[in-house]
Amino acid sequence: MKIVFYVSQSGKHPVLEEINDLSVEDQARIFGCLKSIEELGFECPRVAFRQIEGKLWEITKSPE
């Protein structure tokens, strides 16, 4: 699975900007999770997926 972040028409990357504002530890956790999603796809543990439209999906933490 390939993860592509939203880019606004003005060229901004709001998701990456939000991640970059987090602590280094939180950034590492998020990017580790995203790597797992790329490797395991929909079988990735502790992650919930919601199809928005076509190939556009929302990724969230699975309720525990």
Secondary structure, DSSP 8 states (H G I E B T S, - for coil): --------TTS--HHHHHHHTS-HHHHHHHHHHHHHHHHHGGG-TTEEEEEEETTEEEEEE---
